[in-house]
Amino acid sequence: MVPTPRPGPLWWLWYAYGGGLPARFAPWVLHDTTCRTWWVRHVARVVVQIAPFVAAIIVFVPGPLWLRVMSALGGAIMGMIFAVAYVHETAEHRLVKAGYPQGTGVEARAERTREKDEAAAARYAARWR
């Protein structure tokens, strides 16, 4: 198997904020958006996107600390709700920007699930013959 090149920290930050990566990282983008933990990776990218705004609100907005923290927390929660609501669409958009056809992520995740379901069915059939 050929190793998939991973983007460095600056490329990853660019990618986390929605930027496209060079073509050499396309296999990594496919892995990133279709692996078993793809949704955890998405949440991590969203946390990285939201963190500077949370910090800016807490540091620069005038008022009591509890109010600044609660405002930042409320905004972060709303941002996470929207990010999780559009997790599939965001992953597909990243794949399209990497050069893959629309629907590649859905198909890859469905194939992984299908293999897992077939293996579970085979284990069940072997156990309860």
Residue, then its C-alpha position, 0 to 999 in steps of 0.5 A: m500500500v502506498p502511504t498517503p501524504r498528510p498535510g502539515p500543520l499549516w495546510w491542515l489549518w487551511y483545510a480546517y477553515g475550508g480551504g482546498l488542498p493541493a491534489r497530492f493530498a486528495p487521498w488523505v481528504l478521502h480518508d479524512t472524510t470517510c474513515r471510521t472516525w470521520w465525524v470526530r475529525h469534523v467536530a475537531r475541525v469545528v472546535v478549531q474554527i470556533a476557538p479564536f472567536v470564543a477567545a476573542i469574546i472572552v478577552f475583548v468584549p467588555g462586561p462581567l467575566w461570567l457574561r462573556v463566558m456565557s456569551a462565548l459558550g452560547g455562540a460555540i454551542m450554536g456553531m456546533i449545532f449547525a456544524v453537526a447538522y451539516v456534517h454530511e454536506t460539509a464532508e461531501h463538499r471537501l471531497v468535491k474540492a479535492g477532485y472526487p465526484q459528488g457522492t463519493g463519501v456517502e458511497a465509501r461510508a456505505e461500503r464500509t458499513r456494508e462490509k461490517d454488517e456482512a461480517a456481523a451477519a456471518r458471525y451470527a450465522a456461524r454461531w447460531r447454526 
